[in-house]
């Protein structure tokens, strides 16, 4: 990789210059660094950060291939398995289905069930049941707290406690008032 800057102070000064850019000057700098116009959807602050990152890469080098591959895998996993992100590698999920116990182990590249690797819990649930299932629901995997997407711009409403089970396992029986 070409090293445009050799001195950390010069890199810091160049990044400060990028921070001071705005509007057309910022877009021209992006064009110069990346060879294409900046995406219209990116705000100026993000453009500045990406340009600063490029300056640092050119000066000090980029991450090694193994780290880039790891980060790429994590980024892909996070987007594809939103509800499952709180599962740590090595976690074992157990589900009894039609009198048979199924165990799934969370692996770095996905999941292992019956010595076969799968990319999603849904694929395993489909193999077990023969029908389409939501994998996290089939294995009763709860989302990380606060990761449920908003519904129509608002947070999801809490479920009604009317017919719910109390934490002790006893049914929630409200007193019934006789009607005349």
C-alpha positions as CSV (number, residue, x, y, z in Angstrom):
1,X,0.0,0.0,0.0
2,X,1.3,3.5,-0.8
3,X,2.3,5.5,2.1
4,X,1.3,9.1,1.5
5,X,2.1,10.3,5.0
6,X,5.0,9.0,7.1
7,X,4.6,11.2,10.2
8,X,1.7,10.9,12.7
9,X,1.6,14.7,13.1
10,X,1.1,15.2,9.4
11,X,-1.7,12.6,9.4
12,X,-3.4,14.3,12.3
13,X,-3.1,17.7,10.5
14,X,-4.6,16.3,7.3
15,X,-7.5,14.8,9.3
16,X,-8.1,18.2,10.9
17,X,-8.3,19.8,7.5
18,X,-10.9,17.2,6.5
19,X,-12.9,18.0,9.6
20,X,-13.1,21.6,8.5
21,X,-14.5,20.8,5.1
22,X,-18.1,21.2,4.3
23,X,-20.5,21.1,1.4
24,X,-18.9,21.0,-2.1
25,X,-15.4,20.9,-0.8
26,X,-16.2,17.8,1.3
27,X,-17.8,16.1,-1.7
28,X,-14.7,17.0,-3.9
29,X,-12.4,15.5,-1.3
30,X,-14.5,12.3,-1.2
31,X,-14.3,12.1,-5.0
32,X,-10.5,12.5,-4.9
33,X,-10.1,9.8,-2.2
34,X,-12.6,7.2,-3.5
35,X,-12.8,7.9,-7.2
36,X,-16.5,8.3,-7.3
37,X,-19.2,10.7,-6.0
38,X,-20.2,10.3,-2.4
39,X,-23.5,8.5,-1.7
40,X,-26.3,11.1,-1.3
41,X,-27.6,9.2,1.7
42,X,-24.5,9.6,3.8
43,X,-24.3,12.7,6.2
44,X,-21.3,14.9,6.2
45,X,-20.0,13.6,9.5
46,X,-19.9,10.1,8.1
47,X,-18.2,11.3,5.0
48,X,-15.5,13.0,7.1
49,X,-15.0,9.8,9.2
50,X,-14.6,7.6,6.1
51,X,-12.2,10.0,4.5
52,X,-10.2,10.2,7.8
53,X,-10.1,6.4,7.9
54,X,-8.8,6.3,4.3
55,X,-6.1,8.8,5.2
56,X,-5.0,6.6,8.1
57,X,-5.0,3.4,6.0
58,X,-2.8,5.1,3.4
59,X,-0.4,6.3,6.1
60,X,-0.3,3.3,8.4
61,X,-1.6,0.4,6.4
62,X,-4.9,-1.5,6.7
63,X,-6.0,-4.4,8.9
64,X,-4.6,-7.8,8.1
65,X,-6.7,-10.3,6.0
66,X,-7.7,-12.4,9.0
67,X,-9.1,-9.4,10.9
68,X,-10.9,-8.1,7.8
69,X,-12.5,-11.6,7.3
70,X,-13.5,-11.7,10.9
71,X,-15.1,-8.3,10.8
72,X,-16.9,-9.1,7.5
73,X,-18.3,-12.3,9.0
74,X,-19.5,-10.5,12.1
75,X,-21.1,-7.8,10.0
76,X,-22.9,-10.3,7.9
77,X,-24.0,-12.4,10.9
78,X,-25.4,-9.4,12.7
79,X,-27.6,-8.3,9.8
80,X,-28.8,-11.8,8.9
81,X,-29.5,-13.1,12.4
82,X,-30.8,-10.1,14.2
83,X,-32.9,-12.0,16.8
84,X,-30.1,-14.5,17.4
85,X,-27.2,-12.2,18.0
86,X,-27.1,-12.8,21.7
87,X,-26.1,-16.4,21.3
88,X,-22.5,-17.1,22.1
89,X,-20.4,-19.6,20.3
90,X,-20.7,-23.0,22.1
91,X,-24.2,-22.4,23.3
92,X,-26.3,-25.5,23.0
93,X,-30.0,-25.2,22.1
94,X,-32.3,-28.1,23.0
95,X,-35.8,-28.7,21.5
96,X,-38.0,-31.7,22.0
97,X,-40.1,-32.3,18.9
98,X,-42.4,-35.3,18.4
99,X,-40.8,-37.3,21.2
100,X,-37.3,-36.7,20.0
101,X,-34.7,-34.4,21.5
102,X,-32.8,-32.2,19.1
103,X,-29.6,-30.4,20.2
104,X,-28.0,-27.6,18.2
105,X,-24.7,-26.1,18.9
106,X,-23.8,-22.5,18.0
107,X,-20.6,-22.5,15.9
108,X,-18.5,-19.6,14.6
109,X,-19.9,-20.1,11.0
110,X,-23.5,-20.9,12.0
111,X,-25.0,-23.9,13.7
112,X,-24.3,-27.7,14.0
113,X,-27.1,-30.2,14.2
114,X,-26.5,-33.9,13.8
115,X,-22.9,-33.3,12.7
116,X,-24.1,-31.1,9.8
117,X,-23.4,-27.3,9.6
118,X,-26.3,-25.0,8.9
119,X,-26.3,-21.2,8.3
120,X,-29.5,-20.6,10.2
121,X,-31.8,-21.9,12.9
122,X,-34.7,-21.8,10.4
123,X,-32.9,-24.3,8.1
124,X,-32.5,-26.7,11.0
125,X,-36.2,-26.2,12.1
126,X,-37.2,-26.9,8.5
127,X,-35.1,-30.1,8.4
128,X,-36.6,-31.3,11.7
129,X,-40.2,-30.5,11.0
130,X,-40.4,-30.7,7.2
131,X,-42.2,-27.3,7.2
132,X,-41.2,-23.7,7.2
133,X,-40.5,-22.4,10.7
134,X,-39.0,-19.3,12.2
135,X,-35.9,-20.8,13.6
136,X,-35.5,-18.6,16.7
137,X,-39.1,-19.1,17.5
138,X,-38.9,-22.9,17.1
139,X,-35.9,-23.0,19.5
140,X,-37.5,-20.4,21.8
141,X,-34.5,-18.0,21.4
142,X,-35.3,-14.6,22.8
143,X,-33.9,-11.4,21.1
144,X,-31.3,-9.3,22.8
145,X,-33.1,-6.7,25.0
146,X,-34.2,-3.7,23.0
147,X,-33.5,-5.2,19.7
148,X,-37.1,-5.6,18.6
149,X,-37.7,-3.3,15.7
150,X,-40.3,-0.6,16.2
151,X,-43.7,-1.1,14.7
152,X,-44.9,1.9,12.6
153,X,-42.4,4.1,14.3
154,X,-43.3,3.2,17.8
155,X,-42.1,0.6,20.2
156,X,-44.1,-2.6,20.5
157,X,-46.8,-2.5,23.1
158,X,-46.4,-4.8,26.1
159,X,-48.5,-7.9,26.0
160,X,-51.6,-7.9,28.1
161,X,-51.4,-9.6,31.5
162,X,-55.1,-10.5,31.5
163,X,-54.7,-14.2,30.5
164,X,-50.9,-14.4,31.1
165,X,-49.2,-16.8,33.5
166,X,-47.7,-15.2,36.6
167,X,-44.0,-15.9,37.1
168,X,-44.8,-18.5,39.8
169,X,-46.5,-20.6,37.1
170,X,-49.9,-20.1,38.7
171,X,-52.7,-18.9,36.3
172,X,-53.5,-15.3,36.7
173,X,-57.1,-15.6,38.0
174,X,-58.7,-12.2,38.5
175,X,-61.7,-12.1,40.9
176,X,-64.9,-12.5,39.0
177,X,-67.7,-10.1,40.0
178,X,-71.1,-11.6,39.6
179,X,-73.4,-9.8,37.2
180,X,-77.1,-9.6,38.1
